[in-house]
Amino acid sequence: MTSQAIIEVWGDTKEVFEQFGIAINSKQLQTLVSGEKLQKLLKALNDKVGSSSNTCIEGG
């Protein structure tokens, strides 16, 4: 998914992207960030929306 699409569905995740310095755009997350930073971002997003890793996963 893209940061833009995630924010459209879960608006309160915008602050997570800001904390990680991720631009809000239509590029896939895995093209903007990778490795451990991507894993931390996905965890923070899941925590923010009260979900598990089944919602936001790498490549999803």
Backbone as JSON, one array per atom type, in Angstrom:
{
  "sequence": "MTSQAIIEVWGDTKEVFEQFGIAINSKQLQTLVSGEKLQKLLKALNDKVGSSSNTCIEGG",
  "N": [[0.84, -1.19, 0.0], [0.24, 2.34, -0.29], [1.43, 5.32, 1.36], [-0.39, 7.37, 1.14], [-2.81, 6.0, 0.54], [-3.15, 4.51, 2.89], [-3.52, 6.53, 4.78], [-5.88, 7.61, 3.81], [-7.7, 5.65, 4.54], [-7.18, 5.16, 7.27], [-7.03, 7.81, 8.89], [-5.73, 8.8, 11.19], [-3.2, 7.8, 11.1], [-1.44, 9.46, 9.91], [0.3, 10.97, 11.52], [2.14, 9.03, 12.28], [3.56, 8.5, 9.92], [4.71, 11.01, 9.63], [6.36, 11.07, 11.9], [8.23, 9.16, 11.17], [9.34, 10.35, 9.02], [8.34, 9.94, 6.46], [7.21, 10.55, 3.25], [3.97, 11.66, 2.19], [2.45, 10.13, -0.3], [1.85, 8.55, -3.52], [3.5, 6.37, -3.82], [4.63, 3.01, -3.36], [5.11, 1.73, -0.07], [7.35, 0.05, 0.37], [9.12, 0.96, -1.51], [9.91, 3.35, -0.55], [11.0, 2.97, 1.95], [12.93, 0.53, 3.72], [13.95, -2.69, 5.07], [14.82, -2.82, 8.52], [13.73, -0.38, 9.31], [11.36, -0.28, 7.84], [9.99, -2.43, 9.0], [9.67, -1.43, 11.61], [8.09, 0.81, 11.05], [5.76, -0.42, 10.02], [4.92, -1.8, 12.31], [4.41, 0.36, 14.04], [2.32, 1.58, 12.63], [0.36, -0.45, 12.7], [0.03, -0.6, 15.49], [-1.05, 1.93, 15.94], [-3.56, 1.82, 14.69], [-4.67, -0.2, 16.07], [-4.33, -2.88, 15.34], [-3.16, -6.07, 14.05], [-0.14, -7.62, 12.76], [-1.2, -8.7, 10.54], [-2.67, -6.86, 9.15], [-1.16, -4.54, 8.19], [1.39, -5.35, 6.24], [4.66, -6.18, 5.02], [5.1, -5.37, 1.67], [2.45, -5.29, 1.16]],
  "CA": [[0.0, 0.0, 0.0], [0.94, 3.62, -0.28], [1.13, 6.13, 2.55], [-1.6, 8.11, 0.82], [-3.95, 5.09, 0.67], [-3.29, 4.16, 4.3], [-4.09, 7.7, 5.46], [-7.27, 7.75, 3.37], [-8.51, 4.7, 5.3], [-6.92, 5.38, 8.69], [-6.52, 9.17, 8.92], [-4.87, 9.08, 12.34], [-1.84, 7.28, 10.88], [-0.6, 10.5, 9.31], [1.37, 11.35, 12.45], [3.16, 7.98, 12.26], [4.39, 8.77, 8.75], [5.48, 12.21, 9.93], [7.4, 10.69, 12.86], [9.25, 8.39, 10.46], [9.86, 11.15, 7.91], [7.89, 9.32, 5.22], [6.36, 11.44, 2.45], [2.62, 11.21, 1.87], [2.34, 10.12, -1.76], [1.27, 7.33, -4.11], [4.53, 5.33, -4.01], [4.55, 1.89, -2.44], [5.96, 1.91, 1.1], [8.62, -0.67, 0.27], [10.04, 1.72, -2.36], [10.33, 4.51, 0.22], [11.7, 2.55, 3.16], [13.16, -0.92, 3.68], [14.63, -3.31, 6.19], [14.35, -2.66, 9.89], [12.89, 0.82, 9.39], [10.04, -0.67, 7.33], [9.36, -3.25, 10.03], [9.27, -0.53, 12.7], [6.98, 1.61, 10.54], [4.56, -1.27, 9.97], [4.49, -2.05, 13.69], [3.83, 1.61, 14.54], [1.03, 1.76, 11.97], [-0.55, -1.43, 13.27], [-0.27, -0.18, 16.86], [-1.89, 3.13, 15.87], [-4.93, 1.46, 14.32], [-5.12, -1.28, 16.94], [-4.4, -4.08, 14.53], [-2.03, -6.98, 14.1], [0.7, -7.6, 11.55], [-1.99, -9.21, 9.41], [-3.24, -5.73, 8.43], [-0.06, -3.89, 7.46], [2.51, -6.28, 6.08], [5.59, -5.79, 3.98], [4.68, -5.72, 0.31], [0.98, -5.32, 1.11]],
  "C": [[0.88, 1.25, 0.0], [0.59, 4.37, 1.0], [-0.17, 6.9, 2.34], [-2.85, 7.23, 1.02], [-4.21, 4.72, 2.13], [-3.95, 5.31, 5.05], [-5.54, 7.92, 5.06], [-8.2, 6.83, 4.17], [-8.4, 4.96, 6.8], [-6.23, 6.74, 8.84], [-5.55, 9.47, 10.05], [-3.46, 8.52, 12.19], [-0.9, 8.32, 10.3], [0.56, 10.88, 10.22], [2.47, 10.3, 12.52], [4.11, 8.21, 11.08], [5.26, 10.0, 8.99], [6.63, 11.9, 10.89], [8.56, 9.96, 12.17], [9.84, 9.15, 9.28], [9.5, 10.58, 6.56], [6.93, 10.28, 4.5], [4.99, 10.81, 2.22], [2.46, 11.3, 0.36], [1.81, 8.77, -2.23], [2.32, 6.26, -4.42], [4.36, 4.24, -2.96], [5.53, 2.08, -1.29], [7.32, 1.25, 0.94], [9.59, 0.0, -0.7], [10.59, 2.94, -1.62], [11.21, 4.15, 1.41], [11.87, 1.03, 3.13], [13.78, -1.4, 4.99], [13.97, -3.06, 7.53], [13.44, -1.44, 10.04], [11.48, 0.52, 8.9], [9.3, -1.49, 8.37], [8.86, -2.39, 11.19], [8.09, 0.34, 12.29], [5.7, 0.8, 10.54], [4.03, -1.56, 11.37], [3.82, -0.82, 14.26], [2.46, 1.87, 13.92], [-0.01, 0.8, 12.54], [-0.94, -1.06, 14.7], [-1.24, 1.0, 16.86], [-3.34, 2.78, 15.57], [-5.47, 0.3, 15.14], [-5.27, -2.58, 16.21], [-3.17, -4.94, 14.72], [-1.21, -6.85, 12.84], [-0.03, -8.16, 10.35], [-2.6, -8.08, 8.58], [-2.2, -5.05, 7.56], [1.11, -4.84, 7.42], [3.41, -5.79, 4.96], [5.1, -6.27, 2.63], [3.18, -5.66, 0.12], [0.33, -4.11, 0.64]]
}
